Every structure is written in structure tokens, then in C-alpha cells.
Amino acid sequence: MRLLMLGGTEFVGRAVVEAALGRGWDVTVFHRGRHEAPPGARSLFGDRTAPGGLSALAEHPGEWDVVVDTWSAAPSAVRDTARLLRGRAGRYVYVSSCSVYAWAPPAGYGEDAPLVEGASADAEQTDYARDKRGGELAAVASFGADRSLLVRAGLILGPYENVGRLPWWLARMSRGGQVLAPGPRDLPLQYIDVRDLSEWILGAVERELTGPYNLMSPQGHATMGTFLEACARVTGGAAELRWTEPGVILEAGIEPWTELPVWVPPGSDLHDALHSADVSRAVGAGLVCRPVEETVADTWDWLRGIGGVAPQRPDRTRKGLDPEVEAKVLAAGTGA
């Protein structure tokens, strides 16, 4: 198979490229040149946000079986690229997001749930949800429903993460001491290891799947307990988890999801949206999810291998809890 990866040097794109190379695919990576592409892939350079930024693609004579695109800013960039490639590629995979569903999606929502309104394939950058939906519309407009695959990912974790969620927890655990652990301990989580996401995408391409798929683990594949205990264990066991009731955390003014990455309180709209999607369609189409312990351990190995400091996307907010706030809550004796 011949793959054109748009991006391909960081996190999701890089994992897709490595998985494709592992399958023996011929891989071309179109990127800005800020980071090296994985060994074995050829590079084309350009910036989709700049005038003439697609010229390297336009002038290249190549054709591809599939294009994979992870773009999350202005939908017009997806529109322009898809238009350019529709006669030179067999199908278009757009890595979208479960954020495209109208707020707030009910627990157990499937791919037929209502979608966010106001999105357009021609739009400049607005907000994340409408940008991702606009990207979907752009892909389908050029490739049609029969040649496009919309991968609505949820929380993505694993090696190369540049968003700051799992790396923050690992760094916090490695410092040791008492750690504010947001409960309940058995709170079910949904996420996808970036490598499982990549393998599913490539398998879906080989099987010529089309349409939208919610792409994350089945609910309860991991819990806050199994997740944080794995983080504490792989970093050396110096951290002592202090399980704390959701009400105590919220009363302290701590923001779910950002200050305590991954965690959102049970029973909230945010939890239903992020950790309770119906993924039966993806599971039926071959989704296999590795254990949370493997995701955590491999991410820790990667993090140590690059000196312990994860890269950070400049267009994403920094995650994590202020140590003084954490200490104050713990000192109040609120562990549960």
C-alpha cells in the first residue's frame, strides 16, 4: 500500500507512519520540516497554512492508495488538500474527534448522534469541535462517502504524546510522596492507545471501510484505579495514592480534565461525552486495545528515553495541578 501521511512527525501521525512502515507500506510524509520523519519514510515539505504551501504536493507526480490527515485547525486546509489529491489518491482518512457531537451527547452515544452545528468545510479556524466537523465535511466533499473514513477518536494516550496528560501523571508519580488521586477508584475510563488507533486505521484501509467510527476503548477497559496504579508502579513505587472524593476536588476549585488530566467527575456531561461512547462499531471492525499497564509502561520508557520532558504542542493548554493546591487539599485530610 502507498500511504501519504499529512503530518507524520509527531504523536498520532508518527504512530501511523511507524505502523505503516512496520507493515511494509510505501510511506510519504508531507510536513513542515520542524521534526524528522521516521526512518524509512520519504519527506515532502510544505506548510498548509502558508500561501503556496501545497506546491510540493501539487508538483509531485506520485499517487497514493490512501491519505491520512490529522489536521485540527481551519477546515479550509483539509478542503484544499483533499481537492488537490482527490484524483491522485484512492481514499481519504480523516482523524476526527468525538467532540464533533452536539453538546452534550448522552451516555452511550453512537455514530448517529446529533452533530455540532455551524461547521463548514470552507471555514477558517473557529473552535475545536466545529473545526473537526468542518474537516470531516471537507474530506467527504472531495472523496465522497464511498472513499472517506472518519475516525472519531476520544482521549489518545501513549508514546510520543505532546498534549501533556499521561506524561504529566508519570512525572508527578516519579516525584513521589502523597498524590491526590481523583476518585472514585473504580471510575470507568475510555481512551485509545495511539498505536492501537494506528493499527485500526491501517486495517480499516485494507478492508476499505468508510463512514464514521467512534474510536476508543470500550468503557471500563481501564479505571482511574488501574490507570493511576500503573503510573505509580512503573515510576518506581515512591508515590502514595490518596483517593479523594469528587466533591472535595470540585469544592477546592480544581478543574477536571485540565488540572487533573484524564479525570472528569462521574455523572457529569463531561464524563458522558469523554468516557461513555458506544464503540461497538469499531470493535466489530477489528478494534483491539492493549492493557492500560502496557500503554503506561511504554510511555514511561519513551519519556525517560528523551530525558523525562515530553514535547508540548503550542496550540494546546498545559495540563497539571499546582503542587501547592495539591498539598493544601491533601493537608485538609480529605482522602477517601
One Martini backbone bead per residue (centre of mass of N, CA, C, O) as a GRO file, in nm:
protein
  336
    1MET     BB    1   0.100   0.034   0.018
    2ARG     BB    2   0.021   0.383  -0.036
    3LEU     BB    3   0.124   0.650   0.178
    4LEU     BB    4  -0.015   0.966   0.281
    5MET     BB    5   0.117   1.178   0.529
    6LEU     BB    6  -0.021   1.435   0.717
    7GLY     BB    7   0.258   1.479   0.865
    8GLY     BB    8   0.429   1.237   1.082
    9THR     BB    9   0.626   1.350   1.345
   10GLU     BB   10   0.381   1.330   1.554
   11PHE     BB   11   0.224   1.122   1.735
   12VAL     BB   12  -0.014   1.013   1.545
   13GLY     BB   13   0.138   1.032   1.277
   14ARG     BB   14   0.385   0.868   1.365
   15ALA     BB   15   0.236   0.606   1.437
   16VAL     BB   16   0.126   0.553   1.155
   17VAL     BB   17   0.396   0.537   1.009
   18GLU     BB   18   0.521   0.305   1.173
   19ALA     BB   19   0.297   0.100   1.111
   20ALA     BB   20   0.329   0.103   0.802
   21LEU     BB   21   0.625   0.020   0.792
   22GLY     BB   22   0.570  -0.251   0.948
   23ARG     BB   23   0.392  -0.347   0.680
   24GLY     BB   24   0.551  -0.240   0.413
   25TRP     BB   25   0.492   0.035   0.336
   26ASP     BB   26   0.462   0.316   0.134
   27VAL     BB   27   0.602   0.632   0.262
   28THR     BB   28   0.467   0.964   0.275
   29VAL     BB   29   0.572   1.285   0.413
   30PHE     BB   30   0.389   1.579   0.495
   31HIS     BB   31   0.591   1.858   0.606
   32ARG     BB   32   0.768   2.131   0.773
   33GLY     BB   33   1.056   2.030   0.918
   34ARG     BB   34   1.071   2.035   1.245
   35HIS     BB   35   1.081   1.722   1.209
   36GLU     BB   36   1.159   1.406   1.188
   37ALA     BB   37   1.110   1.148   1.010
   38PRO     BB   38   1.076   0.837   0.993
   39PRO     BB   39   1.252   0.585   0.917
   40GLY     BB   40   1.163   0.511   0.565
   41ALA     BB   41   1.055   0.785   0.498
   42ARG     BB   42   0.942   1.019   0.285
   43SER     BB   43   0.979   1.370   0.202
   44LEU     BB   44   0.758   1.652   0.211
   45PHE     BB   45   0.747   2.010   0.186
   46GLY     BB   46   0.511   2.203   0.392
   47ASP     BB   47   0.253   2.470   0.447
   48ARG     BB   48  -0.090   2.488   0.487
   49THR     BB   49  -0.085   2.808   0.594
   50ALA     BB   50   0.058   2.886   0.330
   51PRO     BB   51   0.133   3.026   0.056
   52GLY     BB   52   0.198   2.757  -0.143
   53GLY     BB   53   0.217   2.501   0.063
   54LEU     BB   54   0.132   2.266  -0.175
   55SER     BB   55   0.348   2.249  -0.406
   56ALA     BB   56   0.490   1.975  -0.351
   57LEU     BB   57   0.232   1.815  -0.414
   58ALA     BB   58   0.152   1.931  -0.692
   59GLU     BB   59   0.446   1.850  -0.828
   60HIS     BB   60   0.402   1.569  -0.757
   61PRO     BB   61   0.356   1.250  -0.928
   62GLY     BB   62   0.217   1.101  -0.718
   63GLU     BB   63   0.044   0.811  -0.589
   64TRP     BB   64  -0.228   0.692  -0.369
   65ASP     BB   65  -0.422   0.489  -0.169
   66VAL     BB   66  -0.370   0.684   0.092
   67VAL     BB   67  -0.492   0.934   0.316
   68VAL     BB   68  -0.369   1.090   0.618
   69ASP     BB   69  -0.550   1.310   0.852
   70THR     BB   70  -0.503   1.537   1.159
   71TRP     BB   71  -0.634   1.795   1.137
   72SER     BB   72  -0.731   2.092   1.384
   73ALA     BB   73  -0.807   2.337   1.220
   74ALA     BB   74  -0.872   2.470   0.946
   75PRO     BB   75  -1.082   2.331   0.713
   76SER     BB   76  -0.959   2.456   0.451
   77ALA     BB   77  -0.705   2.272   0.453
   78VAL     BB   78  -0.855   2.014   0.386
   79ARG     BB   79  -0.992   2.104   0.132
   80ASP     BB   80  -0.736   2.167  -0.038
   81THR     BB   81  -0.605   1.886  -0.017
   82ALA     BB   82  -0.838   1.708  -0.119
   83ARG     BB   83  -0.866   1.840  -0.395
   84LEU     BB   84  -0.575   1.778  -0.493
   85LEU     BB   85  -0.608   1.440  -0.430
   86ARG     BB   86  -0.869   1.302  -0.561
   87GLY     BB   87  -0.701   1.197  -0.835
   88ARG     BB   88  -0.441   1.052  -0.645
   89ALA     BB   89  -0.642   0.897  -0.446
   90GLY     BB   90  -0.839   0.651  -0.308
   91ARG     BB   91  -0.834   0.762  -0.001
   92TYR     BB   92  -0.973   0.927   0.304
   93VAL     BB   93  -0.833   0.991   0.625
   94TYR     BB   94  -0.999   1.131   0.910
   95VAL     BB   95  -0.890   1.255   1.214
   96SER     BB   96  -1.103   1.303   1.451
   97SER     BB   97  -1.382   1.359   1.689
   98CYS     BB   98  -1.607   1.341   1.957
   99SER     BB   99  -1.658   1.661   1.944
  100VAL     BB  100  -1.877   1.660   1.699
  101TYR     BB  101  -2.086   1.638   1.903
  102ALA     BB  102  -2.350   1.747   2.040
  103TRP     BB  103  -2.419   1.931   2.312
  104ALA     BB  104  -2.483   1.672   2.513
  105PRO     BB  105  -2.400   1.367   2.497
  106PRO     BB  106  -2.517   1.073   2.560
  107ALA     BB  107  -2.497   0.800   2.706
  108GLY     BB  108  -2.405   0.581   2.449
  109TYR     BB  109  -2.314   0.711   2.199
  110GLY     BB  110  -2.324   0.721   1.854
  111GLU     BB  111  -2.276   0.792   1.516
  112ASP     BB  112  -2.595   0.908   1.516
  113ALA     BB  113  -2.548   1.148   1.659
  114PRO     BB  114  -2.562   1.460   1.697
  115LEU     BB  115  -2.421   1.742   1.544
  116VAL     BB  116  -2.252   2.003   1.512
  117GLU     BB  117  -2.310   2.328   1.445
  118GLY     BB  118  -2.165   2.550   1.195
  119ALA     BB  119  -2.011   2.387   0.997
  120SER     BB  120  -1.726   2.416   0.754
  121ALA     BB  121  -1.513   2.355   0.487
  122ASP     BB  122  -1.450   2.687   0.450
  123ALA     BB  123  -1.332   2.746   0.714
  124GLU     BB  124  -1.188   2.893   0.952
  125GLN     BB  125  -1.079   2.919   1.252
  126THR     BB  126  -1.252   2.840   1.561
  127ASP     BB  127  -1.337   2.551   1.692
  128TYR     BB  128  -1.275   2.232   1.755
  129ALA     BB  129  -1.546   2.103   1.677
  130ARG     BB  130  -1.594   2.260   1.404
  131ASP     BB  131  -1.325   2.191   1.276
  132LYS     BB  132  -1.360   1.883   1.268
  133ARG     BB  133  -1.625   1.883   1.111
  134GLY     BB  134  -1.515   2.039   0.869
  135GLY     BB  135  -1.309   1.822   0.793
  136GLU     BB  136  -1.512   1.607   0.724
  137LEU     BB  137  -1.660   1.763   0.500
  138ALA     BB  138  -1.411   1.794   0.319
  139ALA     BB  139  -1.350   1.497   0.265
  140VAL     BB  140  -1.632   1.421   0.146
  141ALA     BB  141  -1.648   1.632  -0.085
  142SER     BB  142  -1.399   1.495  -0.248
  143PHE     BB  143  -1.442   1.159  -0.185
  144GLY     BB  144  -1.677   1.071  -0.054
  145ALA     BB  145  -1.843   0.821   0.118
  146ASP     BB  146  -1.679   0.580  -0.048
  147ARG     BB  147  -1.365   0.734   0.024
  148SER     BB  148  -1.426   0.780   0.340
  149LEU     BB  149  -1.275   0.817   0.676
  150LEU     BB  150  -1.406   0.863   1.012
  151VAL     BB  151  -1.209   0.925   1.305
  152ARG     BB  152  -1.354   0.928   1.630
  153ALA     BB  153  -1.173   1.025   1.867
  154GLY     BB  154  -1.056   1.028   2.175
  155LEU     BB  155  -0.860   0.965   2.405
  156ILE     BB  156  -0.502   1.000   2.368
  157LEU     BB  157  -0.242   0.763   2.422
  158GLY     BB  158   0.114   0.751   2.454
  159PRO     BB  159   0.361   0.758   2.271
  160TYR     BB  160   0.440   1.101   2.184
  161GLU     BB  161   0.300   1.279   2.369
  162ASN     BB  162   0.187   1.647   2.321
  163VAL     BB  163  -0.041   1.730   2.560
  164GLY     BB  164   0.000   1.629   2.891
  165ARG     BB  165  -0.120   1.379   3.047
  166LEU     BB  166   0.046   1.122   3.100
  167PRO     BB  167   0.316   1.270   3.150
  168TRP     BB  168   0.222   1.413   3.406
  169TRP     BB  169   0.163   1.166   3.583
  170LEU     BB  170   0.447   1.046   3.566
  171ALA     BB  171   0.597   1.287   3.688
  172ARG     BB  172   0.444   1.291   3.953
  173MET     BB  173   0.512   1.002   4.049
  174SER     BB  174   0.827   1.037   4.042
  175ARG     BB  175   0.830   1.235   4.294
  176GLY     BB  176   0.634   1.143   4.493
  177GLY     BB  177   0.443   1.087   4.747
  178GLN     BB  178   0.157   1.241   4.788
  179VAL     BB  179  -0.134   1.174   4.581
  180LEU     BB  180  -0.386   1.309   4.411
  181ALA     BB  181  -0.670   1.092   4.376
  182PRO     BB  182  -0.929   1.074   4.166
  183GLY     BB  183  -1.250   0.990   4.211
  184PRO     BB  184  -1.332   0.700   4.175
  185ARG     BB  185  -1.148   0.416   4.145
  186ASP     BB  186  -1.392   0.278   3.947
  187LEU     BB  187  -1.374   0.471   3.719
  188PRO     BB  188  -1.455   0.478   3.400
  189LEU     BB  189  -1.262   0.449   3.098
  190GLN     BB  190  -1.174   0.623   2.788
  191TYR     BB  191  -0.941   0.519   2.533
  192ILE     BB  192  -0.642   0.542   2.313
  193ASP     BB  193  -0.394   0.394   2.180
  194VAL     BB  194  -0.201   0.511   1.928
  195ARG     BB  195  -0.136   0.223   1.813
  196ASP     BB  196  -0.428   0.116   1.793
  197LEU     BB  197  -0.526   0.336   1.609
  198SER     BB  198  -0.330   0.280   1.376
  199GLU     BB  199  -0.399  -0.017   1.321
  200TRP     BB  200  -0.695   0.030   1.259
  201ILE     BB  201  -0.665   0.216   1.019
  202LEU     BB  202  -0.506   0.019   0.836
  203GLY     BB  203  -0.718  -0.205   0.840
  204ALA     BB  204  -0.947  -0.030   0.722
  205VAL     BB  205  -0.809   0.022   0.453
  206GLU     BB  206  -0.780  -0.275   0.363
  207ARG     BB  207  -1.114  -0.302   0.397
  208GLU     BB  208  -1.265  -0.043   0.296
  209LEU     BB  209  -1.365   0.156   0.494
  210THR     BB  210  -1.646   0.366   0.591
  211GLY     BB  211  -1.708   0.633   0.764
  212PRO     BB  212  -1.802   0.646   1.094
  213TYR     BB  213  -1.590   0.616   1.402
  214ASN     BB  214  -1.564   0.523   1.714
  215LEU     BB  215  -1.229   0.567   1.881
  216MET     BB  216  -1.219   0.351   2.153
  217SER     BB  217  -1.248   0.209   2.427
  218PRO     BB  218  -1.416   0.037   2.617
  219GLN     BB  219  -1.590   0.075   2.879
  220GLY     BB  220  -1.362  -0.012   3.138
  221HIS     BB  221  -1.079  -0.097   3.038
  222ALA     BB  222  -1.042   0.131   3.246
  223THR     BB  223  -0.942   0.294   3.545
  224MET     BB  224  -0.831   0.506   3.770
  225GLY     BB  225  -0.690   0.283   3.924
  226THR     BB  226  -0.529   0.134   3.697
  227PHE     BB  227  -0.391   0.386   3.592
  228LEU     BB  228  -0.248   0.505   3.852
  229GLU     BB  229  -0.110   0.244   3.946
  230ALA     BB  230   0.067   0.217   3.695
  231CYS     BB  231   0.217   0.485   3.729
  232ALA     BB  232   0.338   0.422   4.010
  233ARG     BB  233   0.487   0.160   3.938
  234VAL     BB  234   0.679   0.243   3.690
  235THR     BB  235   0.817   0.490   3.872
  236GLY     BB  236   0.888   0.305   4.164
  237GLY     BB  237   0.672   0.346   4.416
  238ALA     BB  238   0.686   0.649   4.567
  239ALA     BB  239   0.383   0.672   4.544
  240GLU     BB  240   0.086   0.795   4.725
  241LEU     BB  241  -0.236   0.725   4.706
  242ARG     BB  242  -0.507   0.973   4.746
  243TRP     BB  243  -0.823   0.920   4.768
  244THR     BB  244  -1.074   1.144   4.626
  245GLU     BB  245  -1.350   1.307   4.628
  246PRO     BB  246  -1.512   1.489   4.395
  247GLY     BB  247  -1.630   1.715   4.579
  248VAL     BB  248  -1.359   1.809   4.695
  249ILE     BB  249  -1.227   1.894   4.430
  250LEU     BB  250  -1.442   2.100   4.338
  251GLU     BB  251  -1.436   2.280   4.599
  252ALA     BB  252  -1.122   2.356   4.534
  253GLY     BB  253  -1.121   2.441   4.213
  254ILE     BB  254  -1.065   2.196   4.040
  255GLU     BB  255  -0.996   2.104   3.715
  256PRO     BB  256  -1.107   1.904   3.510
  257TRP     BB  257  -0.877   1.750   3.267
  258THR     BB  258  -0.647   1.969   3.328
  259GLU     BB  259  -0.543   1.945   3.632
  260LEU     BB  260  -0.676   1.643   3.596
  261PRO     BB  261  -0.594   1.433   3.392
  262VAL     BB  262  -0.872   1.240   3.246
  263TRP     BB  263  -1.048   1.352   3.469
  264VAL     BB  264  -1.401   1.310   3.546
  265PRO     BB  265  -1.691   1.337   3.686
  266PRO     BB  266  -1.937   1.162   3.775
  267GLY     BB  267  -2.244   1.243   3.605
  268SER     BB  268  -2.135   1.413   3.385
  269ASP     BB  269  -2.123   1.542   3.076
  270LEU     BB  270  -1.819   1.495   3.039
  271HIS     BB  271  -1.818   1.192   3.095
  272ASP     BB  272  -2.015   1.105   2.876
  273ALA     BB  273  -1.842   1.222   2.637
  274LEU     BB  274  -1.546   1.078   2.716
  275HIS     BB  275  -1.654   0.777   2.878
  276SER     BB  276  -1.948   0.672   2.692
  277ALA     BB  277  -1.912   0.542   2.426
  278ASP     BB  278  -2.006   0.376   2.138
  279VAL     BB  279  -1.779   0.101   2.004
  280SER     BB  280  -1.901  -0.144   1.839
  281ARG     BB  281  -1.817  -0.080   1.549
  282ALA     BB  282  -1.507  -0.097   1.590
  283VAL     BB  283  -1.496  -0.376   1.717
  284GLY     BB  284  -1.633  -0.516   1.467
  285ALA     BB  285  -1.370  -0.382   1.296
  286GLY     BB  286  -1.101  -0.477   1.493
  287LEU     BB  287  -1.070  -0.364   1.770
  288VAL     BB  288  -0.768  -0.347   1.971
  289CYS     BB  289  -0.677  -0.335   2.324
  290ARG     BB  290  -0.444  -0.267   2.526
  291PRO     BB  291  -0.322  -0.256   2.819
  292VAL     BB  292  -0.269  -0.003   3.039
  293GLU     BB  293   0.011  -0.100   3.138
  294GLU     BB  294   0.146  -0.076   2.857
  295THR     BB  295   0.101   0.218   2.797
  296VAL     BB  296   0.246   0.328   3.046
  297ALA     BB  297   0.524   0.188   3.019
  298ASP     BB  298   0.595   0.291   2.730
  299THR     BB  299   0.579   0.592   2.799
  300TRP     BB  300   0.800   0.591   3.013
  301ASP     BB  301   1.028   0.492   2.833
  302TRP     BB  302   1.013   0.727   2.635
  303LEU     BB  303   1.050   0.960   2.838
  304ARG     BB  304   1.331   0.872   2.938
  305GLY     BB  305   1.464   0.869   2.645
  306ILE     BB  306   1.412   1.211   2.638
  307GLY     BB  307   1.467   1.316   2.957
  308GLY     BB  308   1.149   1.355   3.087
  309VAL     BB  309   1.045   1.560   2.855
  310ALA     BB  310   0.774   1.651   2.700
  311PRO     BB  311   0.625   1.749   2.443
  312GLN     BB  312   0.454   2.065   2.334
  313ARG     BB  313   0.185   2.189   2.215
  314PRO     BB  314   0.112   2.523   2.142
  315ASP     BB  315  -0.222   2.461   2.093
  316ARG     BB  316  -0.207   2.358   2.396
  317THR     BB  317  -0.280   2.323   2.704
  318ARG     BB  318  -0.166   2.301   3.007
  319LYS     BB  319  -0.111   2.045   3.237
  320GLY     BB  320  -0.199   2.041   3.578
  321LEU     BB  321  -0.111   2.055   3.923
  322ASP     BB  322  -0.056   2.249   4.173
  323PRO     BB  323   0.133   2.170   4.442
  324GLU     BB  324  -0.011   2.361   4.649
  325VAL     BB  325  -0.296   2.258   4.604
  326GLU     BB  326  -0.247   1.966   4.666
  327ALA     BB  327  -0.138   2.004   4.955
  328LYS     BB  328  -0.390   2.141   5.073
  329VAL     BB  329  -0.588   1.908   5.031
  330LEU     BB  330  -0.426   1.691   5.182
  331ALA     BB  331  -0.406   1.848   5.460
  332ALA     BB  332  -0.728   1.828   5.508
  333GLY     BB  333  -0.809   1.522   5.504
  334THR     BB  334  -0.968   1.404   5.214
  335GLY     BB  335  -0.933   1.124   5.203
  336ALA     BB  336  -1.096   0.798   5.065
   0.00000   0.00000   0.00000
